Amino acid sequence: MRVVVVGLGYVGSVCSACLAERGHDVVGVDTSDYKVDCIRRGESPIVEKGLPELIGKAVKAGKLSATTRIADAMPGADIVLVCVGTPSAADGSLDLGHVKRACAEVGTALKGGSRFVTVVMRSTMLPGSVLQELAPVIEEAAGGKAGEHFGVAYNPEFLREGTAVEDFFGADYTILGAGCVRAGEALKQLYAGVGGELIVTEIPTAEMLKYVNNSYHALKVAFANEFGLLCKREGVDSHEVMRLMRRDTKLNISGAYLSPGFAFGGSCLPKDLRAVNSRARHNDMDLPVLSNIMRSNELHVAEAIHLIERFKMRKLGFLGLSFKAGTDDLRESPILRVIGTLVGKGYDVRLHDPSLDMDRVLGANRRFVEDELPYLPERLKPSLDEVLAHAEVIVIGNRSAEYRTIGPRVKRGQVVVDLVAALDRATVTAGEYHGLAW
Ligand SMILES: NC(=O)c1ccc[n+]([C@@H]2O[C@H](COP(=O)([O-])OP(=O)(O)OC[C@H]3O[C@@H](n4cnc5c(N)ncnc54)[C@H](O)[C@@H]3O)[C@@H](O)[C@H]2O)c1
């Protein structure tokens, strides 16, 4: 393909050289004479392992050239990759100024052309940027419509400086956020044979994914560093602790706990976090990530109450009281805080949980129930049908098997508030479905 790469910084120069190596004809564009001259001489404008060799080879073979003017690069282009900077503005917001200017120039060059060109943003940008802010800029300059006269797409860049060339050729997957079928096809053709699995998705998903990845990496660093400080203070070998922590690929280094759902609870997580934070305070240590996890968790309890109350319906049915399915342990189950608040406000509440037998609960935990959950005995019903028939709002609080199939039983006028992503929303055909964070 004939590829134009706008912006020859860390992302653009690696991308240009690697795509030229794959056999594409690449023209790089940058406003910096220095960077353009570097490429023209067959040299790398940045320090990056393996890049000088790739650029030298591609320029010599006539596969890579560079210019300072987008208009000069555009004739004959199939695809344009926009890799210019998206710095922080003074208030921390994202500055799309460079991208907008580049898009306007690309759009102007597209005006009157008959070729379908796909304009792909590679710079990091927040959801909505491509479709709401940049596509209109190109449309106005080109005098045509995205999806009809040209394609738009978002293809996040995951390379790491220092191993960027290796990352390009050894990628696990490449995310192709496509605005239309033709844009998706153009990107697949561009990456054919490289980039691992090619996954086509919606543009806003691809935009957000970049931030999710980077935020997660930052969180991992902060988490390990905070525990490092605490370990050092306690005379514990932090590297050994984290080495052993990483060895667990079932719960720790895995997808476990990484799907949006309800607040965590149960007899361990809250108690253990409190103990860690108490020890840190005792040591006079400030560990902001660890000390704010409980605060973050509280937000989901408040959000659930807010969501349930939004419907202004008084009859509520809660399905699932323990913090997860298959246990009768009610200690620190966050749904009980939601229920307690709403019972206190006078809502007509009925409850169901297949793991809870009132006689047994009262046998083993009588004090706990009498002190903490006085409303429970009278409201807990053994029959799911009875609770479903009573409820105007059905709240799902854990993922018990029997709750996962209730979608078709939801009637017109009933609302489902799913706190744990138990239901496939498509199965709720008669009533309304609302997820907590989805
Ligand atoms: N550096 C990384 O490792 C990395 C990784 C993934 C994503 N990103 C994202 O990719 C984007 C680019 O990052 P970078 O590190 O390559 O930036 P950079 O600052 O190194 O390069 C940007 C280049 O764009 C050029 N430019 C600016 N406006 C232009 C215009 N109108 N026309 C032509 N050229 C123009 C600049 O002269 C500069 O050379 C950013 O959004 C960044 O967040 C960076």
PDBQT file of the ligand as one rigid body, heavy atoms in Angstrom, charges set to zero:
ROOT
HETATM    1  N1  LIG A 501       6.292   7.701  22.507  1.00  0.00    +0.000 N 
HETATM    2  C1  LIG A 501       5.656   6.584  22.714  1.00  0.00    +0.000 C 
HETATM    3  O1  LIG A 501       6.244   5.582  23.145  1.00  0.00    +0.000 OA
HETATM    4  C2  LIG A 501       4.196   6.462  22.416  1.00  0.00    +0.000 A 
HETATM    5  C3  LIG A 501       3.589   5.206  22.492  1.00  0.00    +0.000 A 
HETATM    6  C4  LIG A 501       2.231   5.095  22.195  1.00  0.00    +0.000 A 
HETATM    7  C5  LIG A 501       1.498   6.214  21.857  1.00  0.00    +0.000 A 
HETATM    8  N2  LIG A 501       2.103   7.452  21.820  1.00  0.00    +0.000 N 
HETATM    9  C6  LIG A 501       1.274   8.588  21.408  1.00  0.00    +0.000 C 
HETATM   10  O2  LIG A 501       1.569   8.855  20.039  1.00  0.00    +0.000 OA
HETATM   11  C7  LIG A 501       1.541  10.251  19.777  1.00  0.00    +0.000 C 
HETATM   12  C8  LIG A 501       2.888  10.702  19.255  1.00  0.00    +0.000 C 
HETATM   13  O3  LIG A 501       3.866  10.468  20.249  1.00  0.00    +0.000 OA
HETATM   14  P1  LIG A 501       5.418  10.653  19.956  1.00  0.00    +0.000 P 
HETATM   15  O4  LIG A 501       6.132  10.269  21.194  1.00  0.00    +0.000 OA
HETATM   16  O5  LIG A 501       5.768  10.024  18.679  1.00  0.00    +0.000 OA
HETATM   17  O6  LIG A 501       5.468  12.253  19.778  1.00  0.00    +0.000 OA
HETATM   18  P2  LIG A 501       6.686  13.138  19.270  1.00  0.00    +0.000 P 
HETATM   19  O7  LIG A 501       6.540  14.458  19.937  1.00  0.00    +0.000 OA
HETATM   20  O8  LIG A 501       7.958  12.382  19.401  1.00  0.00    +0.000 OA
HETATM   21  O9  LIG A 501       6.398  13.284  17.714  1.00  0.00    +0.000 OA
HETATM   22  C9  LIG A 501       5.349  14.036  17.182  1.00  0.00    +0.000 C 
HETATM   23  C10 LIG A 501       5.851  14.608  15.868  1.00  0.00    +0.000 C 
HETATM   24  O10 LIG A 501       4.763  15.213  15.183  1.00  0.00    +0.000 OA
HETATM   25  C11 LIG A 501       5.261  16.340  14.493  1.00  0.00    +0.000 C 
HETATM   26  N3  LIG A 501       4.116  17.211  14.139  1.00  0.00    +0.000 N 
HETATM   27  C12 LIG A 501       3.343  17.965  14.962  1.00  0.00    +0.000 A 
HETATM   28  N4  LIG A 501       2.378  18.582  14.253  1.00  0.00    +0.000 NA
HETATM   29  C13 LIG A 501       2.528  18.203  12.970  1.00  0.00    +0.000 A 
HETATM   30  C14 LIG A 501       1.822  18.509  11.770  1.00  0.00    +0.000 A 
HETATM   31  N5  LIG A 501       0.763  19.309  11.762  1.00  0.00    +0.000 N 
HETATM   32  N6  LIG A 501       2.261  17.948  10.630  1.00  0.00    +0.000 NA
HETATM   33  C15 LIG A 501       3.335  17.110  10.639  1.00  0.00    +0.000 A 
HETATM   34  N7  LIG A 501       4.040  16.792  11.737  1.00  0.00    +0.000 NA
HETATM   35  C16 LIG A 501       3.631  17.338  12.902  1.00  0.00    +0.000 A 
HETATM   36  C17 LIG A 501       6.248  16.946  15.461  1.00  0.00    +0.000 C 
HETATM   37  O11 LIG A 501       7.181  17.791  14.794  1.00  0.00    +0.000 OA
HETATM   38  C18 LIG A 501       6.914  15.695  16.024  1.00  0.00    +0.000 C 
HETATM   39  O12 LIG A 501       8.070  15.335  15.299  1.00  0.00    +0.000 OA
HETATM   40  C19 LIG A 501       1.122  10.893  21.096  1.00  0.00    +0.000 C 
HETATM   41  O13 LIG A 501      -0.277  11.026  21.099  1.00  0.00    +0.000 OA
HETATM   42  C20 LIG A 501       1.554   9.894  22.131  1.00  0.00    +0.000 C 
HETATM   43  O14 LIG A 501       0.786  10.007  23.318  1.00  0.00    +0.000 OA
HETATM   44  C21 LIG A 501       3.435   7.580  22.087  1.00  0.00    +0.000 A 
ENDROOT
TORSDOF 0
